[in-house]
Amino acid sequence: MHWNMTWDQETLQKIEDMAAALLPADEIAILLGLAADERDAFVEMCRNHRSSSVYEAYHRGRLTTKYELRKTVIRLAKAGSPAAEPLADAYLKEQNIKK
């Protein structure tokens, strides 16, 4: 596989879906059927190639699940869940923009 290639929409959707299931990039590479010598390049693309469609698909999937999980935690914290409240507090601290 040539890494300068354009990835088709079906493959990008698979990457996004698998990332939404919180699979690591190396496992996604295996499920996509990439050869062993192509997997490291795929993982590198997912991690660092911010302008690539693979990077976008991978992180869109991962962040969609992160967002959904956080919404659930916030909803539970607002309802008084003692387990969710510390997580919600940690999210607030994480979000604070430093001056």
Number of C-alpha atoms within 10 A of each C-alpha: 9 7 11 7 7 11 12 9 11 9 13 18 15 17 28 24 20 21 23 19 13 16 16 14 21 18 14 22 20 13 12 14 11 15 11 11 9 15 19 15 15 20 19 13 20 22 14 10 14 12 9 15 17 23 21 18 23 27 19 17 21 21 16 16 17 14 11 10 12 16 13 14 20 18 15 16 18 13 11 11 13 11 11 18 18 13 15 20 13 10 14 11 10 10 9 8 7 5 3
